[in-house]
Amino acid sequence: AQSVTQPDIHITVSEGASLELRCNYSYGATPYLFWYVQSPGQGLQLLLKYFSGDTLVQGIKGFEAEFKRSQSSFNLRKPSVHWSDAAEYFCAVGPRETGANNLFFGTGTRLTVIP
Amino acid sequence: EAQVTQNPRYLITVTGKKLTVTCSQNMNHEYMSWYRQDPGLGLRQIYYSMNVEVTDKGDVPEGYKVSRKEKRNFPLILESPSPNQTSLYFCASGYYEQYFGPGTRLTVT
């Protein structure tokens, strides 16, 4: 069965520091991979996605993620965090045979940014 | 502007009183879906629709109904709400890239 693991429930970083949020998935083949961000009281916004090709993908707001097939991982990174990045981040996978119509989400990582 | 709207945004109701949460999108997407979000569980899909009059169950469909009579609208119906359906609900639109509505916070007492 498909599963998505975000091992860090809560991460605190200082403004200006680098950030890496971890995501591991379990699936029989390489799925479609997504990162979403949810600001307090808001819906989810797509940060970036991986379908195929270059394993380092760039997203909005200065985020990037790297797909590593050997590790079944799709970690999200940002070189310098801003206070406005405080939010909850969700990794999601979508089986290739059904596209993104049945996304499986991780349980999320809450990011706190301190001055 | 590409948009998914949901109404109401907040709803407090009592057990057994039928309710409908509306969802509308302006992107002409064929695919729409409903999720619920609960602490520690992430988002779980309730129902999805591949097109008008085509709907199917997601991972947690019990206690919910949906309909898709027009491409732009995909309402979520709770015929007899129960307290375990207290949750934050999101409608989403799009196939390879999903756009989410702002959410509906439902409390069933």
Interface residues (C-beta under 8 A of the other chain):
Chain A: V4 Y32 Y36 G41 Q42 G43 L44 Q45 L46 K49 F51 F90 A92 G94 G99 A100 N101 N102 L103 F105 G106 T107 G108
Chain B: V4 Y31 S33 Y35 G40 L41 G42 L43 R44 Q45 Y48 M50 G58 F90 A92 G94 Y95 Y96 E97 Q98 Y99 F100 G101 P102 G103
